[in-house]
Structures are given as structure tokens and as C-alpha cells.
């Protein structure tokens, strides 16, 4: 595999999803935006994906993914679940850093540790040998070294946790759909 994350030189077109309008940010108004990704399989368990820019001032990114050797991969890049949980940690840190930029505090060190406990239920021969996936627990710990009062640090983390869209995605029952488009069909079939 080559470099795992690179700025995308070209971006693929979405073929099954209608365009999502890019938000024009107006101070003080809620912001709604969508991230799109396009992913395709590579050799073995490798995958290549492109994160499409949600805004004109963001870049799009090519990302490689793999599984460990125990799952039939080459262990050449992070796994899909690794990216998911790291995304939550990075998103939370973005909110903490943004908060501290607007309301500075004396912070010596910040670290986020997340544990997501996954399970694959028994394989089902009638389901193509696939199991059923589950996440049994999700724990996020924010470690901060600071002389600020504990209550102030706790308030900082609570506000940032509530603002973190990645944690909200994991924590809330977000409505999801999965559609299959066979042979270029214009209408997908919900599965």
C-alpha cells in the first residue's frame, strides 16, 4: 500500500445520492452539512475511500483501509472501526480546542481515550456466513492536566461532549437507511 491518507487529486461523483447543498455559514445561525464518502474494495481486505469535502474551504481526502491478518488483511492501514472511533476522539478534541480558543484556560495537557467494545454474533449459514454486529459499550475518557477548578474543567468537557457530532452519532439512535442499486438502477431497494 502507498501512503494511507492523502489529499484527493480528483473526487468521484456520487451516482446514487442527490446533491446536498453546501451550507453558507451565517454567524449565529445553526449550521447543517453533510459528509459524503465513496469507498471501494481493493485486493484482499483492503479498501480505498474518498471523503468528499462538505464545504468549499475543506479538502477531499483519499484514505486507505485494511484489516489485520486475522481477518484476512495485510494489516497495512487502520481498520474501519479504528477510523470510526478515532474520528470520535478527533471530533471531541476539535470542540475542546475550539472552546479553549474562544474562552482560554490554563491547560497543560489534554488526552482523549475511547474504548468501544464490539461483538460479532454467531455466524448464520443462511446469512452468507455473516454474523450480526453489535457495540456493547462505548466509554470516552478525557484526561486534562490543569490548575483550573475541577468544576470549570468538567463544564468545559460537558459542553464540548454535547457539541460533538461524532459522539452524538454514536450515542443517539440515528435513523439509518441502506439501499441497494443493482446494475445502475435509478431506484434503490431498501434492505
C-alpha positions as CSV (number, residue, x, y, z in Angstrom):
1,X,0.0,0.0,0.0
2,X,1.1,3.6,-0.5
3,X,0.6,6.5,1.8
4,X,-2.6,5.9,3.9
5,X,-4.1,9.4,3.8
6,X,-3.5,11.9,1.0
7,X,-5.3,14.9,-0.3
8,X,-7.5,13.8,-3.1
9,X,-6.4,14.9,-6.6
10,X,-9.8,14.1,-8.1
11,X,-13.1,13.3,-6.4
12,X,-15.6,10.7,-7.6
13,X,-19.1,11.8,-8.4
14,X,-21.9,10.5,-6.2
15,X,-24.1,8.3,-8.5
16,X,-27.0,7.3,-6.2
17,X,-27.3,10.2,-3.8
18,X,-28.8,13.6,-4.9
19,X,-26.6,16.6,-4.3
20,X,-26.6,18.0,-0.8
21,X,-26.5,21.8,-0.7
22,X,-23.3,23.2,0.8
23,X,-24.0,25.4,3.7
24,X,-23.3,29.1,3.6
25,X,-22.3,29.9,7.1
26,X,-24.0,32.9,8.7
27,X,-22.8,33.8,12.2
28,X,-25.3,32.9,14.9
29,X,-27.4,30.5,12.7
30,X,-27.4,26.7,13.0
31,X,-25.2,25.0,10.5
32,X,-26.3,21.9,8.7
33,X,-23.9,20.0,6.4
34,X,-23.3,16.5,5.1
35,X,-20.2,14.4,4.8
36,X,-20.1,12.0,1.9
37,X,-17.7,9.2,1.4
38,X,-17.2,6.8,-1.5
39,X,-15.5,3.5,-0.8
40,X,-14.5,0.6,-3.0
41,X,-12.8,-2.7,-2.2
42,X,-9.2,-3.4,-3.1
43,X,-7.1,-6.6,-3.1
44,X,-7.7,-8.9,-0.1
45,X,-9.4,-6.9,2.7
46,X,-8.0,-3.5,1.6
47,X,-10.4,-0.7,0.8
48,X,-9.9,2.7,-0.7
49,X,-12.2,5.6,0.1
50,X,-12.6,9.3,-0.6
51,X,-14.0,11.7,1.9
52,X,-15.7,14.3,-0.2
53,X,-15.4,17.9,1.1
54,X,-18.5,19.1,3.0
55,X,-17.6,22.7,2.3
56,X,-15.7,24.7,-0.3
57,X,-12.9,25.5,2.2
58,X,-12.3,21.9,3.1
59,X,-10.2,19.4,1.1
60,X,-11.3,16.0,0.0
61,X,-9.1,13.1,1.1
62,X,-8.1,9.7,-0.2
63,X,-7.9,7.1,2.6
64,X,-6.7,3.5,2.6
65,X,-8.1,1.0,5.0
66,X,-7.3,-2.7,5.8
67,X,-7.9,-5.4,8.3
68,X,-5.5,-7.3,10.5
69,X,-4.1,-10.5,9.3
70,X,-6.5,-12.5,11.5
71,X,-9.3,-11.0,9.3
72,X,-7.6,-11.8,6.0
73,X,-6.0,-8.4,5.6
74,X,-2.4,-7.3,5.4
75,X,-2.5,-5.0,8.4
76,X,-1.3,-2.2,6.1
77,X,-3.7,0.5,7.3
78,X,-6.2,1.2,10.1
79,X,-9.4,-0.9,10.2
80,X,-12.9,0.7,9.6
81,X,-13.8,0.6,13.3
82,X,-10.5,2.2,14.1
83,X,-11.3,5.1,11.9
84,X,-14.8,5.4,13.4
85,X,-13.6,5.6,17.0
86,X,-10.6,7.8,16.2
87,X,-13.0,10.1,14.4
88,X,-15.0,10.5,17.6
89,X,-11.8,11.3,19.6
90,X,-10.6,13.8,17.0
91,X,-14.1,15.5,16.8
92,X,-14.2,15.9,20.6
93,X,-10.7,17.3,20.6
94,X,-11.8,19.8,17.9
95,X,-14.6,21.0,20.1
96,X,-12.3,21.3,23.1
97,X,-9.7,23.2,21.2
98,X,-12.3,25.5,19.7
99,X,-13.8,26.2,23.1
100,X,-10.4,27.0,24.5
101,X,-9.6,29.3,21.6
102,X,-12.7,31.4,22.5
103,X,-12.5,31.0,26.3
104,X,-8.9,30.4,27.2
105,X,-8.0,28.4,30.3
106,X,-4.7,27.2,31.7
107,X,-4.5,23.7,30.3
108,X,-1.1,21.8,30.4
109,X,-2.2,18.6,28.7
110,X,-5.3,17.0,27.1
111,X,-5.7,13.4,26.0
112,X,-8.8,11.5,25.0
113,X,-9.1,7.8,25.4
114,X,-12.0,5.9,24.0
115,X,-13.0,2.2,24.3
116,X,-15.7,0.8,22.1
117,X,-16.5,-2.8,22.8
118,X,-17.6,-4.6,19.6
119,X,-19.1,-8.1,19.1
120,X,-19.9,-10.3,16.2
121,X,-22.8,-12.6,17.0
122,X,-22.7,-16.2,15.8
123,X,-22.3,-16.8,12.1
124,X,-25.5,-17.6,10.3
125,X,-25.2,-20.0,7.4
126,X,-28.4,-18.7,5.9
127,X,-27.0,-15.2,6.0
128,X,-24.0,-16.0,3.8
129,X,-21.9,-16.9,6.8
130,X,-22.1,-13.4,8.2
131,X,-22.7,-12.7,11.9
132,X,-24.6,-9.8,13.3
133,X,-22.6,-6.9,14.6
134,X,-23.0,-5.1,17.9
135,X,-21.4,-2.5,20.0
136,X,-21.8,-3.4,23.7
137,X,-20.2,-0.4,25.3
138,X,-18.7,2.9,24.5
139,X,-16.6,4.8,27.0
140,X,-14.9,8.1,26.5
141,X,-12.4,9.5,29.0
142,X,-10.9,13.0,28.8
143,X,-7.7,13.4,30.7
144,X,-6.8,17.0,31.5
145,X,-3.8,18.4,33.5
146,X,-4.7,21.9,34.7
147,X,-4.7,24.2,37.7
148,X,-8.2,25.4,36.8
149,X,-11.0,24.5,39.2
150,X,-12.4,21.0,38.7
151,X,-15.9,22.4,38.1
152,X,-14.6,24.6,35.3
153,X,-12.9,21.7,33.6
154,X,-16.0,19.5,34.0
155,X,-18.2,22.2,32.4
156,X,-15.7,22.6,29.5
157,X,-15.9,18.8,28.7
158,X,-19.7,18.6,29.2
159,X,-20.3,21.5,26.7
160,X,-17.8,20.0,24.2
161,X,-19.2,16.5,24.5
162,X,-22.7,17.8,23.9
163,X,-21.4,19.8,20.8
164,X,-19.5,16.8,19.4
165,X,-21.4,15.5,16.4
166,X,-19.4,12.2,16.2
167,X,-20.2,11.3,19.8
168,X,-23.9,12.3,19.1
169,X,-23.8,9.8,16.1
170,X,-22.6,7.0,18.4
171,X,-24.8,7.9,21.4
172,X,-28.1,8.6,19.8
173,X,-30.4,6.3,17.8
174,X,-29.8,8.0,14.4
175,X,-32.3,6.9,11.7
176,X,-30.4,4.9,9.1
177,X,-31.2,3.5,5.7
178,X,-29.4,1.1,3.4
179,X,-30.4,0.9,-0.2
180,X,-29.1,-1.4,-3.0
181,X,-28.8,-0.1,-6.5
182,X,-28.3,-3.1,-8.9
183,X,-26.8,-2.6,-12.4
184,X,-27.2,1.2,-12.5
185,X,-30.9,1.2,-11.4
186,X,-32.2,4.7,-10.7
187,X,-34.3,3.5,-7.9
188,X,-32.7,1.7,-4.9
189,X,-34.2,-1.2,-3.0
190,X,-34.2,-0.7,0.8
191,X,-32.8,-3.7,2.7
